[in-house]
Amino acid sequence: MYMADNILTREVGIMRPMGEVSQALLAAARELYTPEKAATLSELAAKAGVSGQAARMTVASLARRGKLLIVREREVDTRNRPVAEYAPVAMGVADVSATASEELQRACSLWVRR
């Protein structure tokens, strides 16, 4: 019976309610977001009060489910590579579309010049 309920739940699209860690990370992302700068994974974990491992797993899940977006990358002192900045979907959509249109415009101008 439990397996049948699980299969039905997946087919219909009914999902479990968000857990405390997910809610805390989304609230932290909303609070730390500005148009100029969004939160990194470590900043989200610190603000939400969860471990780095829990934040890493949950942020990946939230991004996969479409609740968080990677809006840009930035350099930090603690890593050699740029880190992703995350924003809730409602707040980060304008930044992503502006960035995408700028990149498309730049690519088209480079293509026309050739």
C-alpha positions, 0 to 999 in steps of 0.5 A: 500500500505504501509503495502504491501511495508513493507512485501515485504521489509522484504521478499526480505531482503532490509533494511533501511540504518543505522541511525546516532546512529548506524553509530556513535556506529560502528565508535566508536567500530572500533576506540576503538577496540584493540586485547587486549581490546574492548569497553564496552557499556558505552565506546561506548556511551561516544565515540559516544556521545549518551545516554546510553539508545540509545546505549543499544537499538542500540547495541542490534540491531547491535548485532542481525543484526550481525554488532557487536560481544561480543568478551569477558567480563571484570570486571569493577569498576562500576558493580558487574558483568562482562560487555561485550566487543563489536567489529565490526564483521570484527575485532572481528572474529579472537579473537572469533575463537581463544577463542572458539578453546582454550575453545574447546581444554581445554574441550577436554583435561579435557574430556580425563583426566577423 
